[in-house]
Amino acid sequence: MIAYMGGVAFLLAFMLGIPVWLGGRDWGRAKNEPFESGVVPSGGAHLRLSAKFYLIAMFFVIFDVEALFLYAWAVSVRESGWTGFIEVSIFIGVLLAGLVYIWRIGALEWAPAQRKRRAEREAARRARESQA
């Protein structure tokens, strides 16, 4: 066990030490700029992404995991019977309810103009309800 840990420590030190030993040592201004395939760099390399991109990534993961669960159910549909069918129906129902909820609150709207129109429609609807 000790020989194994020593071997791992040696291998780790070797893999971390070789790049330092063989690597270049030039830390000029050009080394700190992003590489753009010979084109003169313009702007910074770090761009801020909108939170909407992360929202779409989360939706992708959620529905991808849903597809995995449905595949597992489809493989064992004969063994699970009606109980499995009811469980899968509840699972899909909960996901659809969540999708309808985020759709209703406007989480899927990207453009500010759409949000503004939606807010105006909601205000007009509330005004009509308060008058009636």
BALUM-289366 format. One record per residue: residue number from 1; residue in one letter; x, y, z of N, C-alpha, C in turn. Coordinates in Angstrom, 3 decimals, m for minus. Layout:
<nodes>
<node k="NUM" r="A" n_xx="X" n_yy="Y" n_zz="Z" ca_xx="X" ca_yy="Y" ca_zz="Z" c_xx="X" c_yy="Y" c_zz="Z"/>
...
</nodes>
This chain:
<nodes>
<node k="1" r="M" n_xx="0.821" n_yy="m1.196" n_zz="0.000" ca_xx="0.000" ca_yy="0.000" ca_zz="0.000" c_xx="0.870" c_yy="1.268" c_zz="0.000"/>
<node k="2" r="I" n_xx="1.921" n_yy="1.236" n_zz="0.825" ca_xx="2.815" ca_yy="2.399" ca_zz="0.898" c_xx="3.571" c_yy="2.562" c_zz="m0.417"/>
<node k="3" r="A" n_xx="3.965" n_yy="1.448" n_zz="m1.030" ca_xx="4.653" ca_yy="1.521" ca_zz="m2.321" c_xx="3.719" c_yy="2.091" c_zz="m3.390"/>
<node k="4" r="Y" n_xx="2.449" n_yy="1.705" n_zz="m3.330" ca_xx="1.467" ca_yy="2.230" ca_zz="m4.287" c_xx="1.305" c_yy="3.737" c_zz="m4.111"/>
<node k="5" r="M" n_xx="1.162" n_yy="4.188" n_zz="m2.863" ca_xx="1.003" ca_yy="5.626" ca_zz="m2.612" c_xx="2.260" c_yy="6.389" c_zz="m3.016"/>
<node k="6" r="G" n_xx="3.432" n_yy="5.804" n_zz="m2.770" ca_xx="4.672" ca_yy="6.440" ca_zz="m3.198" c_xx="4.764" c_yy="6.537" c_zz="m4.708"/>
<node k="7" r="G" n_xx="4.340" n_yy="5.476" n_zz="m5.405" ca_xx="4.335" ca_yy="5.501" ca_zz="m6.867" c_xx="3.388" c_yy="6.551" c_zz="m7.416"/>
<node k="8" r="V" n_xx="2.209" n_yy="6.669" n_zz="m6.802" ca_xx="1.245" ca_yy="7.684" ca_zz="m7.239" c_xx="1.804" c_yy="9.078" c_zz="m6.986"/>
<node k="9" r="A" n_xx="2.418" n_yy="9.297" n_zz="m5.821" ca_xx="3.006" ca_yy="10.605" ca_zz="m5.512" c_xx="4.126" c_yy="10.942" c_zz="m6.494"/>
<node k="10" r="F" n_xx="4.973" n_yy="9.956" n_zz="m6.817" ca_xx="6.044" ca_yy="10.192" ca_zz="m7.785" c_xx="5.470" c_yy="10.532" c_zz="m9.155"/>
<node k="11" r="L" n_xx="4.475" n_yy="9.765" n_zz="m9.600" ca_xx="3.868" ca_yy="10.015" ca_zz="m10.905" c_xx="3.215" c_yy="11.394" c_zz="m10.951"/>
<node k="12" r="L" n_xx="2.540" n_yy="11.780" n_zz="m9.878" ca_xx="1.913" ca_yy="13.097" ca_zz="m9.811" c_xx="2.965" c_yy="14.201" c_zz="m9.869"/>
<node k="13" r="A" n_xx="4.038" n_yy="14.060" n_zz="m9.087" ca_xx="5.107" ca_yy="15.058" ca_zz="m9.108" c_xx="5.766" c_yy="15.117" c_zz="m10.480"/>
<node k="14" r="F" n_xx="5.951" n_yy="13.974" n_zz="m11.110" ca_xx="6.546" ca_yy="13.928" ca_zz="m12.445" c_xx="5.658" c_yy="14.655" c_zz="m13.458"/>
<node k="15" r="M" n_xx="4.353" n_yy="14.363" n_zz="m13.426" ca_xx="3.444" ca_yy="14.979" ca_zz="m14.403" c_xx="3.288" c_yy="16.476" c_zz="m14.170"/>
<node k="16" r="L" n_xx="3.375" n_yy="16.934" n_zz="m12.934" ca_xx="3.290" ca_yy="18.366" ca_zz="m12.666" c_xx="4.626" c_yy="19.073" c_zz="m12.868"/>
<node k="17" r="G" n_xx="5.731" n_yy="18.358" n_zz="m12.740" ca_xx="7.044" ca_yy="18.977" ca_zz="m12.856" c_xx="7.566" c_yy="19.092" c_zz="m14.270"/>
<node k="18" r="I" n_xx="7.238" n_yy="18.157" n_zz="m15.138" ca_xx="7.737" ca_yy="18.168" ca_zz="m16.516" c_xx="7.310" c_yy="19.433" c_zz="m17.267"/>
<node k="19" r="P" n_xx="6.059" n_yy="19.869" n_zz="m17.218" ca_xx="5.715" ca_yy="21.101" ca_zz="m17.945" c_xx="6.461" c_yy="22.325" c_zz="m17.427"/>
<node k="20" r="V" n_xx="6.695" n_yy="22.389" n_zz="m16.119" ca_xx="7.443" ca_yy="23.520" ca_zz="m15.567" c_xx="8.887" c_yy="23.471" c_zz="m16.052"/>
<node k="21" r="W" n_xx="9.452" n_yy="22.296" n_zz="m16.119" ca_xx="10.840" ca_yy="22.133" ca_zz="m16.522" c_xx="11.023" c_yy="22.358" c_zz="m18.020"/>
<node k="22" r="L" n_xx="10.095" n_yy="21.851" n_zz="m18.860" ca_xx="10.236" ca_yy="21.950" ca_zz="m20.311" c_xx="9.521" c_yy="23.152" c_zz="m20.923"/>
<node k="23" r="G" n_xx="8.623" n_yy="23.755" n_zz="m20.192" ca_xx="7.804" ca_yy="24.832" ca_zz="m20.748" c_xx="8.567" c_yy="26.120" c_zz="m20.956"/>
<node k="24" r="G" n_xx="7.961" n_yy="27.008" n_zz="m21.747" ca_xx="8.570" ca_yy="28.301" ca_zz="m22.013" c_xx="8.496" c_yy="29.214" c_zz="m20.809"/>
<node k="25" r="R" n_xx="9.382" n_yy="30.216" n_zz="m20.817" ca_xx="9.435" ca_yy="31.112" ca_zz="m19.682" c_xx="9.167" c_yy="32.561" c_zz="m20.077"/>
<node k="26" r="D" n_xx="8.631" n_yy="32.798" n_zz="m21.237" ca_xx="8.370" ca_yy="34.150" ca_zz="m21.706" c_xx="6.991" c_yy="34.596" c_zz="m21.223"/>
<node k="27" r="W" n_xx="6.966" n_yy="35.595" n_zz="m20.349" ca_xx="5.697" ca_yy="36.093" ca_zz="m19.817" c_xx="5.481" c_yy="37.539" c_zz="m20.247"/>
<node k="28" r="G" n_xx="5.645" n_yy="37.813" n_zz="m21.530" ca_xx="5.459" ca_yy="39.158" ca_zz="m22.043" c_xx="3.984" c_yy="39.516" c_zz="m22.180"/>
<node k="29" r="R" n_xx="3.748" n_yy="40.700" n_zz="m22.717" ca_xx="2.378" ca_yy="41.192" ca_zz="m22.875" c_xx="1.594" c_yy="40.326" c_zz="m23.850"/>
<node k="30" r="A" n_xx="2.238" n_yy="39.848" n_zz="m24.897" ca_xx="1.554" ca_yy="39.034" ca_zz="m25.900" c_xx="1.102" c_yy="37.699" c_zz="m25.323"/>
<node k="31" r="K" n_xx="1.788" n_yy="37.189" n_zz="m24.327" ca_xx="1.400" ca_yy="35.910" ca_zz="m23.724" c_xx="0.115" c_yy="36.033" c_zz="m22.916"/>
<node k="32" r="N" n_xx="m0.197" n_yy="37.210" n_zz="m22.453" ca_xx="m1.383" ca_yy="37.402" ca_zz="m21.626" c_xx="m2.620" c_yy="37.769" c_zz="m22.436"/>
<node k="33" r="E" n_xx="m2.499" n_yy="37.861" n_zz="m23.748" ca_xx="m3.647" ca_yy="38.180" ca_zz="m24.593" c_xx="m4.254" c_yy="36.900" c_zz="m25.144"/>
<node k="34" r="P" n_xx="m5.561" n_yy="36.907" n_zz="m25.398" ca_xx="m6.188" ca_yy="35.709" ca_zz="m25.968" c_xx="m5.713" c_yy="35.472" c_zz="m27.395"/>
<node k="35" r="F" n_xx="m5.569" n_yy="34.213" n_zz="m27.769" ca_xx="m5.117" ca_yy="33.846" ca_zz="m29.110" c_xx="m6.316" c_yy="33.780" c_zz="m30.039"/>
<node k="36" r="E" n_xx="m6.259" n_yy="34.517" n_zz="m31.153" ca_xx="m7.369" ca_yy="34.551" ca_zz="m32.099" c_xx="m6.903" c_yy="34.186" c_zz="m33.503"/>
<node k="37" r="S" n_xx="m6.099" n_yy="33.169" n_zz="m33.641" ca_xx="m5.667" ca_yy="32.615" ca_zz="m34.931" c_xx="m5.019" c_yy="33.641" c_zz="m35.845"/>
<node k="38" r="G" n_xx="m4.160" n_yy="34.464" n_zz="m35.334" ca_xx="m3.438" ca_yy="35.419" ca_zz="m36.147" c_xx="m4.150" c_yy="36.741" c_zz="m36.351"/>
<node k="39" r="V" n_xx="m5.393" n_yy="36.848" n_zz="m35.952" ca_xx="m6.144" ca_yy="38.095" ca_zz="m36.071" c_xx="m5.803" c_yy="38.963" c_zz="m34.864"/>
<node k="40" r="V" n_xx="m5.754" n_yy="40.262" n_zz="m35.075" ca_xx="m5.461" ca_yy="41.173" ca_zz="m33.978" c_xx="m6.583" c_yy="41.065" c_zz="m32.944"/>
<node k="41" r="P" n_xx="m6.247" n_yy="40.797" n_zz="m31.676" ca_xx="m7.287" ca_yy="40.637" ca_zz="m30.658" c_xx="m8.095" c_yy="41.913" c_zz="m30.475"/>
<node k="42" r="S" n_xx="m9.378" n_yy="41.750" n_zz="m30.293" ca_xx="m10.251" ca_yy="42.898" ca_zz="m30.043" c_xx="m11.130" c_yy="42.571" c_zz="m28.851"/>
<node k="43" r="G" n_xx="m11.052" n_yy="43.375" n_zz="m27.824" ca_xx="m11.871" ca_yy="43.151" ca_zz="m26.639" c_xx="m11.285" c_yy="42.082" c_zz="m25.737"/>
<node k="44" r="G" n_xx="m12.028" n_yy="41.774" n_zz="m24.702" ca_xx="m11.579" ca_yy="40.771" ca_zz="m23.746" c_xx="m12.017" c_yy="39.376" c_zz="m24.153"/>
<node k="45" r="A" n_xx="m11.403" n_yy="38.395" n_zz="m23.542" ca_xx="m11.736" ca_yy="37.006" ca_zz="m23.851" c_xx="m12.941" c_yy="36.530" c_zz="m23.056"/>
<node k="46" r="H" n_xx="m13.243" n_yy="37.186" n_zz="m21.964" ca_xx="m14.345" ca_yy="36.768" ca_zz="m21.107" c_xx="m15.594" c_yy="37.562" c_zz="m21.465"/>
<node k="47" r="L" n_xx="m16.576" n_yy="36.855" n_zz="m21.981" ca_xx="m17.842" ca_yy="37.486" ca_zz="m22.331" c_xx="m18.886" c_yy="37.096" c_zz="m21.308"/>
<node k="48" r="R" n_xx="m19.726" n_yy="38.039" n_zz="m20.953" ca_xx="m20.802" ca_yy="37.735" ca_zz="m20.019" c_xx="m21.965" c_yy="37.147" c_zz="m20.800"/>
<node k="49" r="L" n_xx="m22.437" n_yy="36.014" n_zz="m20.351" ca_xx="m23.574" ca_yy="35.366" ca_zz="m20.985" c_xx="m24.838" c_yy="35.710" c_zz="m20.216"/>
<node k="50" r="S" n_xx="m25.906" n_yy="35.821" n_zz="m20.952" ca_xx="m27.193" ca_yy="36.080" ca_zz="m20.327" c_xx="m27.613" c_yy="34.874" c_zz="m19.502"/>
<node k="51" r="A" n_xx="m28.375" n_yy="35.128" n_zz="m18.465" ca_xx="m28.879" ca_yy="34.030" ca_zz="m17.629" c_xx="m29.820" c_yy="33.131" c_zz="m18.411"/>
<node k="52" r="K" n_xx="m30.367" n_yy="33.617" n_zz="m19.509" ca_xx="m31.269" ca_yy="32.800" ca_zz="m20.320" c_xx="m30.548" c_yy="31.589" c_zz="m20.905"/>
<node k="53" r="F" n_xx="m29.270" n_yy="31.727" n_zz="m21.210" ca_xx="m28.527" ca_yy="30.589" ca_zz="m21.738" c_xx="m28.414" c_yy="29.490" c_zz="m20.689"/>
<node k="54" r="Y" n_xx="m28.213" n_yy="29.878" n_zz="m19.442" ca_xx="m28.149" ca_yy="28.893" ca_zz="m18.371" c_xx="m29.513" c_yy="28.251" c_zz="m18.152"/>
<node k="55" r="L" n_xx="m30.576" n_yy="29.026" n_zz="m18.314" ca_xx="m31.928" ca_yy="28.491" ca_zz="m18.187" c_xx="m32.187" c_yy="27.435" c_zz="m19.252"/>
<node k="56" r="I" n_xx="m31.787" n_yy="27.710" n_zz="m20.479" ca_xx="m31.958" ca_yy="26.735" ca_zz="m21.557" c_xx="m31.121" c_yy="25.487" c_zz="m21.275"/>
<node k="57" r="A" n_xx="m29.917" n_yy="25.667" n_zz="m20.745" ca_xx="m29.084" ca_yy="24.509" ca_zz="m20.405" c_xx="m29.743" c_yy="23.666" c_zz="m19.317"/>
<node k="58" r="M" n_xx="m30.360" n_yy="24.316" n_zz="m18.333" ca_xx="m31.053" ca_yy="23.568" ca_zz="m17.287" c_xx="m32.251" c_yy="22.821" c_zz="m17.850"/>
<node k="59" r="F" n_xx="m33.000" n_yy="23.454" n_zz="m18.752" ca_xx="m34.134" ca_yy="22.763" ca_zz="m19.382" c_xx="m33.645" c_yy="21.547" c_zz="m20.159"/>
<node k="60" r="F" n_xx="m32.535" n_yy="21.701" n_zz="m20.860" ca_xx="m31.989" ca_yy="20.577" ca_zz="m21.614" c_xx="m31.653" c_yy="19.417" c_zz="m20.685"/>
<node k="61" r="V" n_xx="m30.991" n_yy="19.709" n_zz="m19.572" ca_xx="m30.620" ca_yy="18.646" ca_zz="m18.634" c_xx="m31.862" c_yy="17.988" c_zz="m18.052"/>
<node k="62" r="I" n_xx="m32.855" n_yy="18.793" n_zz="m17.676" ca_xx="m34.078" ca_yy="18.234" ca_zz="m17.090" c_xx="m34.769" c_yy="17.308" c_zz="m18.076"/>
<node k="63" r="F" n_xx="m34.943" n_yy="17.749" n_zz="m19.308" ca_xx="m35.659" ca_yy="16.922" ca_zz="m20.267" c_xx="m34.795" c_yy="15.772" c_zz="m20.784"/>
<node k="64" r="D" n_xx="m33.486" n_yy="15.909" n_zz="m20.706" ca_xx="m32.612" ca_yy="14.801" ca_zz="m21.058" c_xx="m32.716" c_yy="13.698" c_zz="m20.009"/>
<node k="65" r="V" n_xx="m32.739" n_yy="14.077" n_zz="m18.740" ca_xx="m32.915" ca_yy="13.096" ca_zz="m17.667" c_xx="m34.300" c_yy="12.471" c_zz="m17.756"/>
<node k="66" r="E" n_xx="m35.292" n_yy="13.271" n_zz="m18.131" ca_xx="m36.636" ca_yy="12.718" ca_zz="m18.329" c_xx="m36.611" c_yy="11.639" c_zz="m19.413"/>
<node k="67" r="A" n_xx="m35.904" n_yy="11.895" n_zz="m20.485" ca_xx="m35.813" ca_yy="10.900" ca_zz="m21.559" c_xx="m35.134" c_yy="9.624" c_zz="m21.066"/>
<node k="68" r="L" n_xx="m34.131" n_yy="9.757" n_zz="m20.203" ca_xx="m33.483" ca_yy="8.567" ca_zz="m19.638" c_xx="m34.454" c_yy="7.759" c_zz="m18.785"/>
<node k="69" r="F" n_xx="m35.235" n_yy="8.441" n_zz="m17.955" ca_xx="m36.216" ca_yy="7.740" ca_zz="m17.126" c_xx="m37.271" c_yy="7.062" c_zz="m17.986"/>
<node k="70" r="L" n_xx="m37.722" n_yy="7.753" n_zz="m19.026" ca_xx="m38.738" ca_yy="7.156" ca_zz="m19.894" c_xx="m38.165" c_yy="5.976" c_zz="m20.675"/>
<node k="71" r="Y" n_xx="m36.900" n_yy="6.038" n_zz="m21.039" ca_xx="m36.278" ca_yy="4.902" ca_zz="m21.721" c_xx="m36.207" c_yy="3.696" c_zz="m20.788"/>
<node k="72" r="A" n_xx="m35.808" n_yy="3.942" n_zz="m19.542" ca_xx="m35.747" ca_yy="2.840" ca_zz="m18.574" c_xx="m37.132" c_yy="2.237" c_zz="m18.361"/>
<node k="73" r="W" n_xx="m38.153" n_yy="3.073" n_zz="m18.320" ca_xx="m39.519" ca_yy="2.562" ca_zz="m18.171" c_xx="m39.932" c_yy="1.774" c_zz="m19.411"/>
<node k="74" r="A" n_xx="m39.598" n_yy="2.269" n_zz="m20.595" ca_xx="m39.992" ca_yy="1.594" ca_zz="m21.832" c_xx="m39.342" c_yy="0.216" c_zz="m21.947"/>
<node k="75" r="V" n_xx="m38.135" n_yy="0.073" n_zz="m21.428" ca_xx="m37.462" ca_yy="m1.217" ca_zz="m21.477" c_xx="m38.162" c_yy="m2.226" c_zz="m20.567"/>
<node k="76" r="S" n_xx="m38.669" n_yy="m1.753" n_zz="m19.436" ca_xx="m39.286" ca_yy="m2.664" ca_zz="m18.465" c_xx="m40.796" c_yy="m2.494" c_zz="m18.383"/>
<node k="77" r="V" n_xx="m41.446" n_yy="m2.088" n_zz="m19.466" ca_xx="m42.878" ca_yy="m1.805" ca_zz="m19.422" c_xx="m43.696" c_yy="m3.062" c_zz="m19.133"/>
<node k="78" r="R" n_xx="m43.272" n_yy="m4.197" n_zz="m19.611" ca_xx="m44.030" ca_yy="m5.436" ca_zz="m19.359" c_xx="m43.952" c_yy="m5.854" c_zz="m17.897"/>
<node k="79" r="E" n_xx="m42.796" n_yy="m5.673" n_zz="m17.284" ca_xx="m42.649" ca_yy="m6.060" ca_zz="m15.883" c_xx="m43.345" c_yy="m5.081" c_zz="m14.945"/>
<node k="80" r="S" n_xx="m43.375" n_yy="m3.800" n_zz="m15.298" ca_xx="m43.945" ca_yy="m2.796" ca_zz="m14.390" c_xx="m45.464" c_yy="m2.748" c_zz="m14.444"/>
<node k="81" r="G" n_xx="m46.055" n_yy="m3.109" n_zz="m15.563" ca_xx="m47.513" ca_yy="m3.179" ca_zz="m15.668" c_xx="m48.190" c_yy="m1.825" c_zz="m15.508"/>
<node k="82" r="W" n_xx="m49.420" n_yy="m1.875" n_zz="m14.980" ca_xx="m50.203" ca_yy="m0.649" ca_zz="m14.830" c_xx="m49.633" c_yy="0.270" c_zz="m13.757"/>
<node k="83" r="T" n_xx="m49.011" n_yy="m0.300" n_zz="m12.745" ca_xx="m48.407" ca_yy="0.530" ca_zz="m11.702" c_xx="m47.311" c_yy="1.412" c_zz="m12.298"/>
<node k="84" r="G" n_xx="m46.468" n_yy="0.834" n_zz="m13.123" ca_xx="m45.423" ca_yy="1.612" ca_zz="m13.788" c_xx="m45.993" c_yy="2.659" c_zz="m14.719"/>
<node k="85" r="F" n_xx="m47.086" n_yy="2.304" n_zz="m15.418" ca_xx="m47.719" ca_yy="3.272" ca_zz="m16.318" c_xx="m48.262" c_yy="4.463" c_zz="m15.537"/>
<node k="86" r="I" n_xx="m48.896" n_yy="4.206" n_zz="m14.400" ca_xx="m49.440" ca_yy="5.296" ca_zz="m13.581" c_xx="m48.302" c_yy="6.157" c_zz="m13.035"/>
<node k="87" r="E" n_xx="m47.218" n_yy="5.533" n_zz="m12.596" ca_xx="m46.078" ca_yy="6.296" ca_zz="m12.080" c_xx="m45.457" c_yy="7.173" c_zz="m13.159"/>
<node k="88" r="V" n_xx="m45.310" n_yy="6.643" n_zz="m14.362" ca_xx="m44.748" ca_yy="7.432" ca_zz="m15.466" c_xx="m45.700" c_yy="8.557" c_zz="m15.842"/>
<node k="89" r="S" n_xx="m46.993" n_yy="8.297" n_zz="m15.805" ca_xx="m47.970" ca_yy="9.345" ca_zz="m16.112" c_xx="m47.888" c_yy="10.472" c_zz="m15.093"/>
<node k="90" r="I" n_xx="m47.738" n_yy="10.129" n_zz="m13.822" ca_xx="m47.581" ca_yy="11.159" ca_zz="m12.788" c_xx="m46.286" c_yy="11.937" c_zz="m13.011"/>
<node k="91" r="F" n_xx="m45.209" n_yy="11.240" n_zz="m13.347" ca_xx="m43.917" ca_yy="11.877" ca_zz="m13.607" c_xx="m44.029" c_yy="12.879" c_zz="m14.755"/>
<node k="92" r="I" n_xx="m44.641" n_yy="12.465" n_zz="m15.851" ca_xx="m44.814" ca_yy="13.360" ca_zz="m17.000" c_xx="m45.748" c_yy="14.507" c_zz="m16.639"/>
<node k="93" r="G" n_xx="m46.787" n_yy="14.227" n_zz="m15.861" ca_xx="m47.713" ca_yy="15.279" ca_zz="m15.440" c_xx="m47.034" c_yy="16.347" c_zz="m14.605"/>
<node k="94" r="V" n_xx="m46.166" n_yy="15.934" n_zz="m13.686" ca_xx="m45.439" ca_yy="16.903" ca_zz="m12.859" c_xx="m44.515" c_yy="17.754" c_zz="m13.726"/>
<node k="95" r="L" n_xx="m43.823" n_yy="17.135" n_zz="m14.669" ca_xx="m42.945" ca_yy="17.903" ca_zz="m15.564" c_xx="m43.739" c_yy="18.865" c_zz="m16.437"/>
<node k="96" r="L" n_xx="m44.884" n_yy="18.424" n_zz="m16.944" ca_xx="m45.717" ca_yy="19.319" ca_zz="m17.753" c_xx="m46.282" c_yy="20.458" c_zz="m16.915"/>
<node k="97" r="A" n_xx="m46.662" n_yy="20.175" n_zz="m15.669" ca_xx="m47.152" ca_yy="21.243" ca_zz="m14.788" c_xx="m46.049" c_yy="22.271" c_zz="m14.545"/>
<node k="98" r="G" n_xx="m44.812" n_yy="21.806" n_zz="m14.345" ca_xx="m43.693" ca_yy="22.734" ca_zz="m14.183" c_xx="m43.444" c_yy="23.558" c_zz="m15.429"/>
<node k="99" r="L" n_xx="m43.556" n_yy="22.926" n_zz="m16.596" ca_xx="m43.371" ca_yy="23.650" ca_zz="m17.854" c_xx="m44.454" c_yy="24.707" c_zz="m18.041"/>
<node k="100" r="V" n_xx="m45.704" n_yy="24.356" n_zz="m17.740" ca_xx="m46.801" ca_yy="25.329" ca_zz="m17.851" c_xx="m46.582" c_yy="26.475" c_zz="m16.872"/>
<node k="101" r="Y" n_xx="m46.122" n_yy="26.172" n_zz="m15.667" ca_xx="m45.877" ca_yy="27.213" ca_zz="m14.670" c_xx="m44.818" c_yy="28.201" c_zz="m15.144"/>
<node k="102" r="I" n_xx="m43.666" n_yy="27.693" n_zz="m15.607" ca_xx="m42.619" ca_yy="28.627" ca_zz="m16.036" c_xx="m43.027" c_yy="29.368" c_zz="m17.299"/>
<node k="103" r="W" n_xx="m43.877" n_yy="28.769" n_zz="m18.107" ca_xx="m44.393" ca_yy="29.455" ca_zz="m19.288" c_xx="m45.316" c_yy="30.592" c_zz="m18.865"/>
<node k="104" r="R" n_xx="m46.179" n_yy="30.336" n_zz="m17.870" ca_xx="m47.134" ca_yy="31.347" ca_zz="m17.418" c_xx="m46.453" c_yy="32.533" c_zz="m16.741"/>
<node k="105" r="I" n_xx="m45.373" n_yy="32.283" n_zz="m15.995" ca_xx="m44.709" ca_yy="33.396" ca_zz="m15.312" c_xx="m43.788" c_yy="34.172" c_zz="m16.246"/>
<node k="106" r="G" n_xx="m43.614" n_yy="33.689" n_zz="m17.484" ca_xx="m42.819" ca_yy="34.422" ca_zz="m18.467" c_xx="m41.342" c_yy="34.101" c_zz="m18.452"/>
<node k="107" r="A" n_xx="m40.947" n_yy="32.991" n_zz="m17.853" ca_xx="m39.526" ca_yy="32.645" ca_zz="m17.794" c_xx="m38.969" c_yy="32.256" c_zz="m19.152"/>
<node k="108" r="L" n_xx="m39.827" n_yy="31.930" n_zz="m20.101" ca_xx="m39.362" ca_yy="31.520" ca_zz="m21.427" c_xx="m39.327" c_yy="32.676" c_zz="m22.423"/>
<node k="109" r="E" n_xx="m39.713" n_yy="33.859" n_zz="m21.996" ca_xx="m39.712" ca_yy="35.018" ca_zz="m22.897" c_xx="m38.332" c_yy="35.664" c_zz="m22.872"/>
<node k="110" r="W" n_xx="m37.752" n_yy="35.835" n_zz="m24.051" ca_xx="m36.398" ca_yy="36.354" ca_zz="m24.162" c_xx="m36.353" c_yy="37.861" c_zz="m24.343"/>
<node k="111" r="A" n_xx="m37.219" n_yy="38.376" n_zz="m25.162" ca_xx="m37.119" ca_yy="39.782" ca_zz="m25.548" c_xx="m37.859" c_yy="40.671" c_zz="m24.553"/>
<node k="112" r="P" n_xx="m37.303" n_yy="41.842" n_zz="m24.232" ca_xx="m37.984" ca_yy="42.766" ca_zz="m23.323" c_xx="m39.321" c_yy="43.247" c_zz="m23.878"/>
<node k="113" r="A" n_xx="m39.447" n_yy="43.358" n_zz="m25.210" ca_xx="m40.705" ca_yy="43.818" ca_zz="m25.799" c_xx="m41.830" c_yy="42.839" c_zz="m25.486"/>
<node k="114" r="Q" n_xx="m41.528" n_yy="41.558" n_zz="m25.508" ca_xx="m42.546" ca_yy="40.567" ca_zz="m25.172" c_xx="m42.965" c_yy="40.708" c_zz="m23.717"/>
<node k="115" r="R" n_xx="m42.022" n_yy="40.951" n_zz="m22.847" ca_xx="m42.355" ca_yy="41.124" ca_zz="m21.436" c_xx="m43.219" c_yy="42.368" c_zz="m21.234"/>
<node k="116" r="K" n_xx="m42.873" n_yy="43.428" n_zz="m21.963" ca_xx="m43.638" ca_yy="44.663" ca_zz="m21.820" c_xx="m45.070" c_yy="44.451" c_zz="m22.288"/>
<node k="117" r="R" n_xx="m45.243" n_yy="43.791" n_zz="m23.439" ca_xx="m46.602" ca_yy="43.513" ca_zz="m23.926" c_xx="m47.359" c_yy="42.629" c_zz="m22.952"/>
<node k="118" r="R" n_xx="m46.686" n_yy="41.663" n_zz="m22.392" ca_xx="m47.336" ca_yy="40.775" ca_zz="m21.422" c_xx="m47.760" c_yy="41.563" c_zz="m20.183"/>
<node k="119" r="A" n_xx="m46.903" n_yy="42.453" n_zz="m19.697" ca_xx="m47.246" ca_yy="43.264" ca_zz="m18.530" c_xx="m48.428" c_yy="44.176" c_zz="m18.834"/>
<node k="120" r="E" n_xx="m48.456" n_yy="44.739" n_zz="m20.055" ca_xx="m49.587" ca_yy="45.591" ca_zz="m20.437" c_xx="m50.881" c_yy="44.793" c_zz="m20.497"/>
<node k="121" r="R" n_xx="m50.819" n_yy="43.584" n_zz="m21.044" ca_xx="m52.021" ca_yy="42.732" ca_zz="m21.093" c_xx="m52.504" c_yy="42.378" c_zz="m19.691"/>
<node k="122" r="E" n_xx="m51.568" n_yy="42.070" n_zz="m18.806" ca_xx="m51.939" ca_yy="41.736" ca_zz="m17.429" c_xx="m52.564" c_yy="42.942" c_zz="m16.731"/>
<node k="123" r="A" n_xx="m51.999" n_yy="44.134" n_zz="m16.949" ca_xx="m52.557" ca_yy="45.342" ca_zz="m16.331" c_xx="m53.953" c_yy="45.621" c_zz="m16.868"/>
<node k="124" r="A" n_xx="m54.154" n_yy="45.447" n_zz="m18.177" ca_xx="m55.484" ca_yy="45.658" ca_zz="m18.759" c_xx="m56.475" c_yy="44.634" c_zz="m18.223"/>
<node k="125" r="R" n_xx="m56.046" n_yy="43.408" n_zz="m18.055" ca_xx="m56.934" ca_yy="42.367" ca_zz="m17.521" c_xx="m57.318" c_yy="42.677" c_zz="m16.082"/>
<node k="126" r="R" n_xx="m56.366" n_yy="43.131" n_zz="m15.281" ca_xx="m56.672" ca_yy="43.484" ca_zz="m13.891" c_xx="m57.608" c_yy="44.677" c_zz="m13.815"/>
<node k="127" r="A" n_xx="m57.406" n_yy="45.642" n_zz="m14.733" ca_xx="m58.290" ca_yy="46.810" ca_zz="m14.749" c_xx="m59.716" c_yy="46.397" c_zz="m15.091"/>
<node k="128" r="R" n_xx="m59.875" n_yy="45.498" n_zz="m16.060" ca_xx="m61.220" ca_yy="45.017" ca_zz="m16.412" c_xx="m61.857" c_yy="44.260" c_zz="m15.253"/>
<node k="129" r="E" n_xx="m61.065" n_yy="43.461" n_zz="m14.553" ca_xx="m61.604" ca_yy="42.693" ca_zz="m13.432" c_xx="m62.004" c_yy="43.598" c_zz="m12.277"/>
<node k="130" r="S" n_xx="m61.239" n_yy="44.667" n_zz="m12.044" ca_xx="m61.573" ca_yy="45.571" ca_zz="m10.939" c_xx="m62.807" c_yy="46.412" c_zz="m11.257"/>
<node k="131" r="Q" n_xx="m63.063" n_yy="46.691" n_zz="m12.541" ca_xx="m64.252" ca_yy="47.455" ca_zz="m12.925" c_xx="m65.511" c_yy="46.605" c_zz="m12.851"/>
<node k="132" r="A" n_xx="m65.385" n_yy="45.326" n_zz="m13.066" ca_xx="m66.574" ca_yy="44.459" ca_zz="m13.080" c_xx="m67.041" c_yy="44.095" c_zz="m11.697"/>
</nodes>
